[in-house]
Amino acid sequence: MAALAISGVNTIVSIGSAGSLHTSIPPDSCVLPDDYLSTTPIPSIFNHSICHIMPEINEDLRITLSRLIPDAIPKGRYIQVRGPRLETRSEIAAFASIADLVGMTIASEATLASELKIPFAAICTVDNYANGITDEKMSYDRIVKHAHENQKKTDEIVNIIIKNLS
């Protein structure tokens, strides 16, 4: 993130794979999170200095993405967990009461971008239902296979963003 700021980047759109915490958000969906929380410590650019910021996903950028990607679910709460392990069924049941998606990166990225005063939004490609959301047997291989199947759609989204936000 610091390298992006030093390079003069003025907008960040992150794309991340996520698991759905609700059957109403099926695999193959795209979600534009509007808020997030984290179960893990989030790094800071401030190290030991005291500087309070209000971390956020930039609302204007998220709305712009919603117009550019009309099939995307325009809102959702993202919870960041520590990878690389997948979550237990009990963890997922608890997370589903407070969030819509689970993943391993977006909260850290959004917070660091906020600290650097760079507008940030995220696109989450839903590659699976989280463990226990359905009766379907979950595996890492299945998640990776689904992510590869979503690659073409992700490439198309990146092209739309580059064309319209450059």
C-alpha positions in Angstrom: 0.0 0.0 0.0 2.8 2.4 0.8 4.3 1.7 -2.6 1.0 2.5 -4.3 0.8 5.8 -2.3 4.4 6.7 -3.2 3.7 5.9 -6.9 0.8 8.4 -6.8 -2.1 6.0 -7.0 -5.3 7.9 -6.2 -7.9 5.1 -6.2 -7.8 1.4 -5.2 -10.2 -1.2 -6.3 -9.4 -4.6 -4.8 -10.7 -7.9 -6.0 -10.9 -10.7 -3.6 -12.3 -14.2 -3.4 -14.9 -14.7 -0.6 -17.1 -17.3 0.9 -20.8 -16.6 1.2 -22.3 -16.7 4.7 -25.9 -16.8 3.3 -27.7 -18.9 0.8 -29.1 -15.7 -0.7 -25.6 -14.9 -2.0 -24.7 -17.9 -4.2 -21.3 -18.8 -5.7 -20.7 -16.9 -8.9 -22.1 -13.7 -7.3 -20.1 -10.5 -7.1 -20.6 -8.4 -4.0 -19.5 -4.8 -3.4 -19.0 -4.7 0.4 -20.0 -1.5 2.1 -18.6 -2.3 5.5 -16.2 -4.7 7.1 -14.9 -6.1 10.4 -11.9 -8.2 11.2 -11.2 -11.0 13.6 -7.4 -10.5 13.3 -5.1 -7.6 14.0 -4.9 -5.1 11.1 -1.5 -3.6 10.3 -1.0 0.1 10.4 1.3 2.5 8.6 1.5 4.6 11.8 3.6 2.0 13.8 3.9 3.5 17.2 2.5 7.0 16.6 -1.0 7.8 17.7 -3.2 8.7 14.8 -6.9 7.9 14.7 -8.6 7.4 11.4 -12.0 6.3 10.4 -11.4 3.2 8.2 -13.9 2.8 5.5 -14.9 1.6 2.1 -15.3 4.7 0.0 -19.0 5.1 -0.7 -18.7 7.1 -3.9 -16.3 4.6 -5.4 -18.5 1.7 -4.3 -21.6 3.4 -5.9 -19.6 4.0 -9.1 -18.6 0.3 -9.2 -22.3 -0.6 -8.7 -23.2 1.3 -11.8 -20.3 -0.3 -13.8 -21.1 -3.8 -12.6 -24.9 -3.9 -12.5 -25.1 -7.6 -11.8 -23.1 -7.1 -8.6 -24.9 -7.2 -5.2 -24.4 -3.5 -4.2 -23.9 -4.0 -0.5 -22.7 -6.5 2.0 -20.7 -6.8 5.2 -17.3 -8.5 4.9 -15.5 -10.3 7.8 -11.8 -10.9 7.6 -10.4 -14.0 9.2 -6.9 -15.2 9.5 -5.9 -17.6 6.7 -4.8 -19.9 5.4 -7.0 -22.3 7.3 -10.7 -22.4 6.6 -13.3 -21.8 9.3 -15.1 -24.3 11.4 -18.9 -24.7 11.0 -19.3 -23.1 14.5 -17.2 -20.1 13.5 -19.2 -19.7 10.3 -22.5 -19.9 12.2 -21.3 -17.1 14.4 -20.0 -15.0 11.5 -23.2 -15.4 9.6 -25.0 -13.5 12.4 -22.9 -10.4 11.8 -21.7 -10.5 8.2 -22.5 -11.6 4.6 -19.1 -12.6 3.3 -15.9 -14.1 4.8 -12.4 -13.7 3.4 -8.8 -13.1 4.3 -7.7 -9.7 3.0 -10.2 -6.9 2.3 -10.3 -5.4 5.9 -6.6 -4.9 6.0 -6.4 -3.4 2.6 -9.3 -1.0 3.2 -7.8 0.1 6.5 -4.4 0.8 5.1 -5.9 2.7 2.2 -7.9 4.8 4.6 -4.7 5.6 6.6 -3.1 6.7 3.3 -6.2 8.7 2.3 -6.6 6.7 -0.9 -10.3 6.0 -1.8 -10.8 2.2 -1.6 -13.6 -0.2 -2.7 -13.7 -3.9 -3.1 -15.2 -6.4 -5.4 -15.7 -9.8 -3.9 -16.2 -12.8 -6.1 -18.1 -15.5 -4.3 -16.4 -18.8 -4.9 -18.1 -20.9 -2.4 -20.6 -21.2 0.4 -18.7 -21.0 3.7 -18.4 -24.2 5.7 -21.8 -25.4 6.9 -24.0 -22.9 5.1 -25.3 -25.7 2.9 -25.0 -29.5 3.1 -22.5 -29.5 0.2 -19.1 -30.9 1.2 -16.6 -28.1 1.2 -12.9 -28.5 0.2 -10.0 -26.2 -0.7 -9.8 -27.9 -4.2 -13.4 -27.1 -4.9 -12.8 -23.4 -3.9 -9.8 -23.1 -6.2 -11.7 -24.8 -9.0 -14.6 -22.3 -8.6 -12.1 -19.4 -8.5 -10.6 -20.5 -11.8 -14.1 -20.8 -13.3 -14.8 -17.2 -12.2 -11.6 -15.9 -13.8 -13.2 -14.9 -17.1 -15.9 -12.8 -15.3 -13.1 -11.2 -13.2 -11.1 -10.4 -16.3 -14.2 -8.7 -17.8 -14.8 -6.7 -14.6 -11.2 -5.5 -14.5 -11.4 -4.4 -18.2 -14.6 -2.4 -17.4 -13.0 -0.7 -14.4 -9.8 0.2 -16.4 -11.9 1.5 -19.3 -14.1 3.7 -17.0 -11.9 4.7 -14.1 -8.7 5.5 -15.9 
